[in-house]
Amino acid sequence: RRGEFVIDSMSSIEDTKGNNGESGEMRITNLRLIWVSTASYKTNLSIGYGSVININIRTANSRLRGTTQALYVLTKFNGSRFEFIFTNLVRDSPRLFTTVQAVFRAYDTSKMYRELKLRGAVIKDKELIILPEEKVFNKIPGVWNL
């Protein structure tokens, strides 16, 4: 995907909720989390940060590690909520938690910048570029939508 780049890649990550007992690889990009099973590349997840509501660290029961700390990712898509739980199978490695939380925080705090940059593409010479089928009904001086 254009503009997307991999920030970190980790092996030995279990999708504890959906594929408990199955190890995989987690790729953390600037736009999403990607988990791919090592047993079958057809078993995979892609979670865009735009759908993430919350990220927490809590205790979970893993078939491969037993009771351990896990990354809980709560998402919302089309009005439905989804929860994903990932466990790092490498003992005493906080990398999964720190990297995902830091990258999501950076994504979340830069939303305003991205929206402003996106909206900037529809303004030319301080005037709104009217798209086909669009009509201006009213202009109010001094009002900005930021």
N, C-alpha and C positions, 0 to 999 in steps of 0.2 A: 504494500500500500504506500502511495506517495506521501512522504513526510513522516512515515513511521520508521522507527529504528529500535533495535533490541538494546536494552540497557543492561540486562543481566540474564543469564541462563543457568538453571540449576537442575541437576539430575537428582534422583532419589526423592521425589516429591509424590506423596500419595493424595489422590482425590478421595478423602476419607468418607464423604457422604455418598457420592455417586458410584464410586468404584473402589470401595473399601477392600484393602488387601492387594491393590494393584499399584505398582510403582510407575512413575512417569517423569517427564521432564517439564519444568515450568520455564517459560520464556516471559520476561517482563519487558514490555515495550513502553514507549511514551504514550500509547493510546489504549492498550489493553493487556490483559493477562491471557496467556495461552498455555494450556496444559495438554500434553500429548502422552498417551500411554506408551510404555516401552514394549508392552506385549503386542499391541496392534495400533498402528498410527491412525486407524479409522475411529478409534475411541479417543476423542479429544474435546476440549472446551475452549471457547474464546469469549472472554468477558470484557466488554468495552467499559472504560472508566466512566463514561457518560451514564451508564445504567446503575452504577454502584451507589448505594445509599450509605453504607457504613462498612468499616473494616475493624474487626476486633480480634484480640487474642484470648482464647478461652481453652479450657480442657476438653479433650475429645477422646473417644475410644477408637484406636486404630488396630486393625488386625495385624499389622506389621510391627507396630511399636507399643501396643497396649495403651494405657492411659498416659496421655502426653499433651503438651501445649500444641494448639493448632490455630491456623489462621481462618477466621470466619469472615466470609465476604457476603454481605446482604445486598441483593440487587432488586431492581424493579423494572419490568418490561411489559408493555401493553396492559397495564393495570394489575399484573400478577407479580407477586414477590417470589424470589428464588434465593436459596441459601446454599453457598458452596463452602466446603470445609477442606482445607489443605494442611497436610502434616509433613514436616521435613523429617525424612528418615535418617538423616545424619544427626547424631546426638550432639547436644550442646552447640548447635549452630543457629544463631538468631538471624542469619542472613535473609531467610524467607520473609520474616516479619519486618525487619528494618527496611529492606529494599522496597517491598510492596507498599508499605505505609508511606515511605518518603516519596515514591513516584506518584502515588495517588494524591498525596497532599499537594505536590507540585502541580499536578493536573487540575485539581479542584480549585486551587487558589489562582490559577491563570485563566479561568473561564471568562472573566470579564474582558481580559485582553483579547482572547480569541474571538469573542462575540463582536467586540469593537472593530477588530481587524476584518472580520467577515462583513460587517455592515458598512465598513469604509469602502467596500467594492461597489456599493450602490449609490455613492455620492460622487459627483464630479463638479468641480468649481463651486463648491458649497451648495449645490442643488441636487435634489433627489433625481436619480435616473429612473424615469417611468418605464416600467416593463409593459409588454403588449397586454392589452385588456385592462390595464390599471388606469384609474382616474383619481385626480386630486379633488377632494370635496371641499377642503378648507385648509388655509394656511394661517397659522397662529405665530406671529413673530416672537422670538425670545424663548421658545419652548424647545427643549432638547430631550431626546430619549436616550439615556445612558444606562 
